Amino acid sequence: MSLLPSPRPTAHPLRYSYGTNGLTDLRLDDALSLLADLGYDGVGLTLDHMHLDPLAPDLAARTHKLARRLDELGLGVTIETGARYVLDPRRKHGPSLLDPDPAQRARRADLLVRAVQIATDLGAHAVHCFSGILPTDTATAGEADAEEDAVADGEASEDAAWKRLTETLTPVLDAATAAGIPLAVEPEPGHLLATLDDFHRLRTALGSPDALGLTLDIGHCQCLEPLSPADCVRAAAPWLRHVQIEDMRRGVHEHLPFGDGEIDFPPVLEALAAVGYQGLVSVELPRHSHAGPQLAQQSLPFLHHAAAVSTPPDADRPPIPGEGSTASEGRTP
């Protein structure tokens, strides 16, 4: 099968990328070359040991080299921070922003601050992150007096976790504000921050800082949101800074190749174009690296076709933010 770029619809404004967490069997430069050859506009770069390791020596020099390569290939980039074991080889996605140990929470915050610096050096349009799951051990010794009821009271435990989340994200948002890079938090099924409503709870608790944005995963919308994925796009438009896309089924958190799930994609892409979304739309298939090159080749023509189907007759006019109808429609990767 030849790796020919897919034809582009002439009037559709969306730009597509592919996540490196779905290309982990490839060297980073091979993955970038593949995506450029296929006609992708960018890459969703997961900071991890097999690609751009944020904890290895000479990070600045490696990042500078990568910036030159991205420029040579004409690829935009979003920084993803969902690597499973980048901080702890024994705990998936650990430590999180909710870890009971303040020192462990600080390690996650430090990773995100590093991600902001990398994003700055690469000219990335956003840094992605998520909250983590609610820990079973909700109170450390230092918090015991203030949270003694939280151990027995699930609601109080959750309130304590939200407090940790807002406090731990504060220095990250300070760094993002200084850098002018949006921090795009992703609602993740099974996590403390799992839904769009949860995102708004965080936004309100933090005082709606300009640097705080949203990563909208289209599959997650299909999985558990009460709105349709297209309506989720319209509802999220004012805060939308990053988009991940894949197929999924209702009530099952499993990232699927396009066509293997239940999502009707033309209305989703039409909604993204109508609200004037300017970032990358990144294919997210983290469990499919074994077939990553083939799925990358298949995914872009699928999206271009779905976009062409969705493109209205007057697509040449500038998109109007918020246009369209308003606000029906797991396994963790």
C-alpha positions in Angstrom: 0.0 0.0 0.0 1.5 3.3 -1.0 1.8 6.2 1.4 0.3 8.9 -0.7 -1.2 12.0 0.8 -4.9 12.1 0.8 -6.7 14.7 -1.3 -8.0 17.7 0.7 -11.4 19.3 0.5 -10.8 22.8 -1.0 -12.9 24.9 1.3 -12.7 23.2 4.7 -10.7 25.0 7.4 -9.8 22.1 9.7 -6.2 20.9 10.2 -5.5 17.3 11.2 -2.8 15.6 13.2 -2.0 12.1 14.5 -1.0 11.3 18.1 2.5 9.8 18.7 1.0 7.7 21.4 -0.4 5.7 18.6 3.0 5.4 16.9 5.1 4.2 19.8 6.8 1.4 17.7 8.3 4.1 15.5 11.3 6.3 16.1 10.1 9.9 16.5 11.7 11.1 13.3 10.2 8.2 11.4 6.8 9.0 12.8 7.1 12.7 11.8 8.2 11.8 8.3 5.3 9.4 7.9 2.8 12.0 9.0 4.2 14.6 6.7 4.3 12.2 3.8 0.7 11.3 4.3 -0.4 14.9 4.3 -1.1 15.6 8.0 -0.9 19.2 9.1 0.6 18.4 12.5 1.3 15.9 15.3 0.0 15.4 18.8 3.3 14.8 20.6 3.1 12.8 23.7 6.1 13.4 26.0 7.5 10.0 26.7 10.7 8.0 27.0 10.5 6.6 23.4 10.0 10.0 21.7 10.8 13.3 23.4 11.7 12.3 27.0 11.0 15.3 29.2 13.2 13.9 32.0 16.3 12.9 30.0 19.4 15.1 29.8 19.9 17.8 27.3 16.2 18.5 26.9 16.7 22.0 25.6 19.0 20.8 22.8 16.8 17.9 21.9 13.8 20.2 21.7 15.6 22.7 19.6 16.6 20.0 17.1 13.0 18.8 17.0 11.7 22.3 16.4 13.9 22.5 13.3 12.6 19.2 12.1 9.0 20.1 12.5 9.6 23.3 10.6 11.3 21.4 7.8 8.3 19.1 7.5 5.7 21.8 7.9 4.1 20.2 10.9 2.2 22.0 13.7 2.3 20.4 17.1 0.3 20.0 20.3 2.0 18.8 23.4 0.3 15.8 25.1 1.1 14.7 28.6 -0.8 11.4 28.8 2.2 9.0 28.8 1.4 6.0 31.0 4.7 5.5 32.9 6.8 8.6 32.2 7.0 9.5 35.9 6.6 6.2 37.7 7.4 2.8 36.0 5.0 1.0 38.3 1.9 3.2 38.4 0.0 4.0 35.3 -0.4 7.7 34.9 1.1 8.2 38.4 1.6 10.3 40.3 -1.4 12.5 39.3 -2.5 16.0 40.2 -4.6 14.3 42.9 -1.9 12.2 44.6 -2.3 12.2 48.4 1.4 13.1 48.8 2.1 16.8 48.1 5.6 16.0 46.9 4.2 13.5 44.4 1.6 16.0 43.1 4.5 18.5 42.7 6.2 16.0 40.4 3.2 16.0 38.1 3.0 19.8 38.2 6.7 20.0 37.4 6.2 17.7 34.3 3.4 20.0 33.1 5.6 23.1 33.6 8.3 21.4 31.6 5.6 20.7 29.0 4.7 24.4 28.8 8.4 25.2 28.2 8.7 22.5 25.5 5.5 23.9 23.9 7.0 27.3 23.9 10.2 26.1 22.2 8.3 24.1 19.6 5.7 26.8 18.9 2.9 24.4 20.0 -0.7 25.7 20.1 -1.6 24.1 23.4 -0.5 21.8 26.3 -2.9 18.9 27.1 -3.4 17.4 30.5 -6.0 15.6 32.7 -6.9 15.3 36.4 -6.2 11.7 37.2 -8.5 9.3 39.0 -9.8 9.9 42.6 -7.3 8.3 44.9 -8.6 5.7 47.4 -6.3 7.1 50.1 -7.7 10.6 50.2 -6.0 12.2 53.2 -2.3 12.4 54.0 -1.0 12.7 57.6 -0.6 16.4 57.1 -4.2 16.8 55.9 -5.7 14.5 58.5 -7.0 17.2 60.9 -8.7 19.2 58.1 -10.0 16.2 56.3 -10.7 13.7 59.0 -14.2 13.2 57.9 -13.2 12.7 54.3 -12.0 9.2 54.8 -15.5 8.1 55.7 -17.5 10.5 53.6 -17.1 10.1 49.8 -18.5 13.5 49.0 -16.0 15.2 51.3 -13.2 13.1 49.8 -14.2 14.4 46.4 -14.2 17.9 47.6 -10.7 17.4 49.0 -9.6 16.1 45.6 -11.0 19.1 43.8 -9.1 21.3 46.2 -5.9 19.5 45.5 -6.5 19.8 41.7 -7.0 23.5 41.8 -4.0 24.1 44.1 -1.7 21.9 42.1 -2.7 23.4 38.7 -2.1 26.9 39.9 1.7 27.1 39.3 1.2 25.3 35.9 -1.4 27.9 34.9 1.0 30.7 36.0 3.7 29.2 33.7 1.1 28.9 30.9 0.0 32.5 31.3 3.6 33.7 31.2 4.3 31.7 28.1 1.1 32.5 26.3 0.4 28.8 25.8 -3.1 27.5 26.7 -3.3 24.6 29.2 -6.1 22.4 27.7 -7.6 20.1 30.4 -9.2 16.9 29.1 -12.4 15.4 30.6 -11.4 11.7 30.9 -13.9 9.0 31.7 -13.2 7.5 35.1 -11.2 10.5 36.2 -12.2 13.1 38.8 -12.7 15.6 35.9 -14.7 13.4 33.6 -17.3 15.6 31.8 -17.8 19.0 30.4 -19.7 20.0 33.6 -16.6 19.0 35.6 -14.4 21.2 33.4 -16.7 24.1 34.2 -16.5 23.3 37.9 -12.7 23.5 37.7 -12.8 26.7 35.6 -15.1 28.4 38.2 -12.9 27.3 41.1 -9.9 28.8 39.4 -11.6 32.0 38.6 -11.8 31.4 34.8 -8.1 32.2 34.0 -7.5 33.0 30.3 -4.8 30.3 30.1 -7.2 27.5 31.1 -8.8 25.8 28.1 -10.4 22.6 27.2 -9.3 19.5 25.3 -12.4 17.9 23.8 -12.1 14.2 23.0 -14.9 13.5 20.5 -15.0 9.8 21.5 -15.5 10.7 25.1 -18.5 12.8 24.2 -20.0 9.8 22.5 -19.1 7.6 25.5 -20.7 9.6 28.3 -21.9 13.1 27.6 -25.7 13.7 27.5 -25.2 15.9 24.4 -24.3 14.5 20.9 -20.6 15.0 20.0 -21.5 17.8 17.6 -23.5 19.6 20.3 -20.6 19.1 22.7 -18.4 21.0 20.2 -20.9 23.9 20.1 -21.3 23.9 23.8 -17.5 23.9 24.4 -16.6 26.3 21.7 -15.6 29.3 23.9 -13.0 27.2 25.7 -11.9 24.8 23.0 -8.1 24.7 22.6 -7.4 21.2 21.5 -9.5 18.4 19.9 -8.8 14.6 19.9 -10.8 12.4 17.6 -11.5 8.7 17.2 -14.5 6.4 17.0 -16.2 5.1 20.2 -19.4 3.4 21.4 -21.9 4.7 24.0 -20.9 3.7 27.5 -17.6 2.0 26.5 -14.4 3.9 26.9 -12.4 2.2 24.1 -10.7 4.3 21.4 -11.6 2.7 18.1 -10.5 3.3 14.5 -12.9 5.3 12.4 -15.9 3.2 11.3 -15.6 0.7 14.2 -17.8 2.7 16.6 -21.1 4.7 16.5 -20.1 8.3 15.8 -21.5 10.3 12.9 -18.5 12.3 12.0 -19.7 14.8 9.3 -21.8 16.8 11.8 -18.9 16.9 14.3 -16.5 18.3 11.7 -19.1 20.7 10.4 -19.6 22.0 14.0 -15.8 22.4 14.5 -15.6 24.4 11.3 -18.7 26.5 12.2 -17.4 27.5 15.6 -14.1 28.6 14.0 -11.8 26.1 15.8 -8.2 26.9 14.8 -6.2 24.2 16.5 -5.3 20.7 15.4 -7.8 17.8 15.3 -5.7 15.0 16.5 -6.4 11.3 15.8 -6.1 9.5 19.2 -5.5 5.7 19.0 -3.2 4.9 21.9 -3.8 1.2 21.9 -3.2 0.7 18.2 0.6 1.3 17.8 1.0 -2.2 16.4 -0.9 -0.9 13.3 -0.1 2.8 13.6 1.3 3.5 10.1 -1.7 1.7 8.5 -4.2 3.5 10.7 -2.5 6.8 10.1 -2.8 6.3 6.4 -6.5 5.3 6.6 -7.6 8.0 9.1 -6.8 11.1 7.1 -8.8 10.2 4.0 -11.7 9.2 6.3 -11.6 12.6 7.9 -11.2 14.5 4.6 -14.2 12.6 3.2 -16.3 13.3 6.3 -15.4 16.9 6.1 -16.3 17.1 2.5 -19.7 15.6 3.2 -20.2 18.1 6.0 -19.1 21.2 4.1 -22.1 23.5 3.5 -22.6 25.2 0.1 -21.4 28.5 1.5 -18.2 27.1 3.0 -16.1 29.8 1.4 -17.3 32.5 3.7 -15.4 33.0 7.0 -16.6 30.8 9.9 -18.7 32.5 12.6 -17.8 31.5 16.2 -20.8 30.0 17.9 -22.8 29.5 14.7 -25.0 26.5 14.4 -27.7 25.0 16.7 -27.0 25.2 20.4 -26.7 22.7 23.1 -27.7 14.3 22.7 -25.2 12.8 22.6 -14.7 2.6 29.5 -11.6 1.6 29.3 -8.8 4.2 30.1 -6.1 4.3 27.4 
